[in-house]
C-alpha cells in the first residue's frame, strides 16, 4: 500500500510540474528557441536516489559517498558546471547565459542520506543540485522522531531549507 501511495503522489507531482513547465513555455512561445537548433545547448542530467555507506545496500540506484565524490570530481575535472531548473528556464525564457558545459544533478525522493552525504559533497565541489522530495514524507518526517535514519528516512523541512 505504501508503494501505491508514493507512486500516486509521484504521478501527481510530475503532472503538475509538466503542466507548469508547459504553461510557462506557452506564455513565452515567442522567445522559445528550437530544441536542437543552432543555438541550443545540450544539458546532460544525472539522476541519483540514495547515497549510503553500507555496501550491502548499494546497487543500481544506491551508491556510496565515495562514488558520488568520484562523479563530482570527474565532472569538475572535465569542466562541467551544475545548473538547476531555474537556470534552464532563465535560458529558455529570458535568454540568460548558461555555462559552457552545463550538467544537471538530480536527487529523487528527498532521502535523509542526500542531506548527510550528498549535500556536504556538493558544497565541497561547489556544485548545485535539484532535489525532488516527496512532500507528504517530508511533512511526516518533519513532525516525528523517526528522522535521521540514513537508509530510509526523508529530509525534514528544516533540512530542505538549509540545502
N, C-alpha and C positions, 0 to 999 in steps of 0.2 A: 504494500500500500504506500509506503514512504516513497518508493521509486516512482510510482504513478503520480503522486503529488508533485514531486520535483520535476518530472517530465512535463506535466501540465503547466506548472509555473514557468519553466524554461520556455515552453512554446509561447506562452503569453508575453513574456518579456521580449522574446525575439520578434514576435509580431509587432509589438509596439515600437521597438527600435527600427524595424524595417519601414513601418509606416511613417515614423517621424523623419527618417532619413529621406524617404521618397518625397514626402511633402516639402521638406526643406529644399530639395533639388528642383521640384516643380515650381516653387515660388521664384527660384533664381535660374530658371531654364535658359534665359538669355545669356548667362555667364558660364554655363557648364561647358567644359571642353570635351571633345570626343574622348571616349575611353582609351583608345590606343592610337591617338593622333600623334602628330609630330612633337607636340609639346607635353605629352602625357608622361607621367612618372610611374614606374612600376614600384610597388611597395611590398616586399615580402612580409608575411605575417607569420610569426612563430607563436604557436599556442601551447601553453603549459597548463597543468592542473595542479598536482601535488608535488611538493618538494619534501622528501623525507630522508633522514639519515639511515633508517633501518633498511638494509639491502634486501631483506626478505619481502618487504612491501613494494620494492621498486619493480617497474615493468614498463609497459608501453606508455602509460600516462603518468607515471610516478617516477621522478628522477631524484638523484641526490643533490645536495647543495654543491658538491664538487663538480657535477656535470653542468649545472646551471652556471657556475663560475667559469667553467671552460667555454661554454657557449658565449657568455658575455665577453670573455677575453678574446675569443676569435672574432666576434662581431666588431669589437673595438679595434683590434689589430687590422682588420680589413677596411676600416674607415666608416663603418655604419653608425648612424645616429638614430636613436629611438624616437619615434613620433607617436602621437596619440590621435584619437579620433578627432579631437578639436583641431589639431594641426592639419589633418586631411580636409576637414570641412572648410577651414580658412583658405586652403589652397584652391579647392574646387569653387567655392562661393565667392571669395574675395580676391583671388589671385595672389594670396600670400606665398612667400617662398617656402620651399621645402629644402632640407639639407641635400647635398649632392647624392648621398647614399642612405635614403631613409629605410627604416625597418620598424615594424610594429611588433611589440612583445605583448602577448595577452595571457592572462591567468583567469581561467574559468572557475566559477563556483564560489570563490572567496574563502578558501580554506584558511584556517588559522596558520598553517605552515607557510603560507605565502607571506604572512606578516613576519614570522620569526626567522625564515631563511631567505626568501626572495627579496624582501624589502631591504635588508641590510646590504645584500649584494648589489642590488640596483643602485643604491646610494654610493657604494664603493666605486662602481664603474661609471657613475654619472649618467645612468640610463633611466628612462621613464618607461612605464608600462600601463596597459589598460587592464584593470581588474573588473571582472563582471561577477559580482556577488549575487547570491540568491537572497533576495530581500527578506523573505519570511524567515530564513535561517539566521540571517544577520540579526534580525529583531529578536528571535528566540535566544540566541547566544549572548545578546546584549543584556538580557534580563535574567540570566541564570548563572549558577556557579559551575556549569558544565564546560565553560570556556577553557582555553589553553590546553587542549588535548591535541597535540600536533597531528595525529593520524586521522582524526575525524571531526574535530570541532571547526567552527567557522569564525571568521573575523567578527568582532563586535563593531558597533557604530563608532566607538572611540578610536579603534584601530584603523578603520577605514578613513576616518577624518585625518588621522595622523599621516597616513600614507599619501 
